[in-house]
Amino acid sequence: MLRKIAASLVLAGILAAALPAFAQEALSEGEVKKVDKDAGKLTIKHGPLENLGMPAMTMVFHVVDPAMLDEVAPGDKITFLAEKVGGFLTVTQLHPTH
């Protein structure tokens, strides 16, 4: 019984360590083209969105937190994570890289 518990804890630790690495791999690079605070949206020219299976293009995204819109301006280079949230493509993580 103790061996099973110990093995489970080791496996849980390995999986927990792998999650941040997966999250980093899912980040995409882009350039902010427009910030629309009234609509709560960002227009981003981005590379491939691997986690969504989308090619590089320019598109409009919702943001999970309106405060994100204060962190960037048109022309800023960013890394970000876009996910489907409530049926909308939404930026859930945003990191300016200037």
C-alpha positions as CSV (number, residue, x, y, z in Angstrom):
1,M,0.0,0.0,0.0
2,L,2.8,2.4,0.9
3,R,4.5,1.7,-2.4
4,K,1.4,2.6,-4.4
5,I,1.0,5.8,-2.4
6,A,4.7,6.7,-3.0
7,A,4.5,5.9,-6.7
8,S,1.4,8.0,-7.0
9,L,3.1,10.9,-5.3
10,V,6.1,10.6,-7.6
11,L,3.9,10.5,-10.6
12,A,1.9,13.5,-9.4
13,G,5.2,15.5,-8.9
14,I,6.4,14.6,-12.4
15,L,3.1,15.7,-14.0
16,A,3.0,18.9,-12.0
17,A,6.5,19.8,-13.1
18,A,5.5,19.2,-16.8
19,L,2.5,21.5,-16.7
20,P,4.4,24.8,-16.7
21,A,6.5,23.5,-19.6
22,F,3.4,22.6,-21.6
23,A,1.9,26.0,-20.9
24,Q,5.1,27.7,-22.2
25,E,4.9,25.6,-25.4
26,A,1.3,26.7,-26.0
27,L,2.3,30.4,-26.0
28,S,2.2,32.1,-29.3
29,E,4.1,35.1,-30.6
30,G,2.3,38.1,-32.0
31,E,2.2,41.9,-32.6
32,V,-0.7,44.0,-31.2
33,K,-2.4,45.8,-34.1
34,K,-5.3,47.4,-32.3
35,V,-6.6,47.7,-28.7
36,D,-10.3,48.2,-28.4
37,K,-11.0,48.9,-24.7
38,D,-14.7,49.6,-25.3
39,A,-15.3,46.2,-26.9
40,G,-12.8,44.4,-24.6
41,K,-10.8,43.1,-27.7
42,L,-7.3,42.9,-29.1
43,T,-6.4,42.6,-32.8
44,I,-3.2,40.5,-33.0
45,K,-1.0,39.6,-36.0
46,H,0.2,36.2,-34.8
47,G,2.2,33.2,-35.7
48,P,0.6,29.7,-35.6
49,L,-1.7,29.0,-32.6
50,E,-0.5,25.4,-32.1
51,N,-2.9,24.7,-29.3
52,L,-5.9,25.6,-31.5
53,G,-4.5,24.2,-34.7
54,M,-4.7,27.6,-36.5
55,P,-2.2,29.1,-39.0
56,A,-0.6,32.5,-38.7
57,M,-2.9,35.4,-39.5
58,T,-4.3,38.6,-38.1
59,M,-7.5,38.3,-36.0
60,V,-9.5,39.8,-33.2
61,F,-9.6,38.2,-29.8
62,H,-11.6,38.7,-26.6
63,V,-9.5,39.1,-23.4
64,V,-10.3,37.1,-20.2
65,D,-9.4,40.2,-18.1
66,P,-10.0,43.8,-19.4
67,A,-6.9,44.9,-17.4
68,M,-4.9,43.2,-20.1
69,L,-5.8,45.9,-22.5
70,D,-3.9,48.4,-20.4
71,E,-0.7,46.4,-20.6
72,V,-0.2,46.7,-24.4
73,A,-0.4,49.2,-27.2
74,P,-0.4,48.9,-31.0
75,G,3.0,47.8,-32.2
76,D,3.9,45.9,-29.1
77,K,5.4,42.4,-29.5
78,I,3.8,39.9,-27.2
79,T,3.6,36.2,-26.2
80,F,0.1,35.1,-25.4
81,L,-2.2,32.1,-25.0
82,A,-5.5,32.0,-26.8
83,E,-8.1,29.5,-25.9
84,K,-11.8,29.0,-26.7
85,V,-13.8,30.4,-23.7
86,G,-17.6,30.5,-23.9
87,G,-17.4,29.9,-27.7
88,F,-15.0,32.9,-28.3
89,L,-11.3,32.9,-29.0
90,T,-10.0,34.6,-25.9
91,V,-6.5,35.7,-24.8
92,T,-6.1,34.1,-21.4
93,Q,-2.4,35.0,-20.9
94,L,-0.5,38.0,-22.2
95,H,3.1,38.9,-21.8
96,P,4.6,42.0,-23.5
97,T,8.1,41.3,-24.8
98,H,9.3,44.8,-25.5
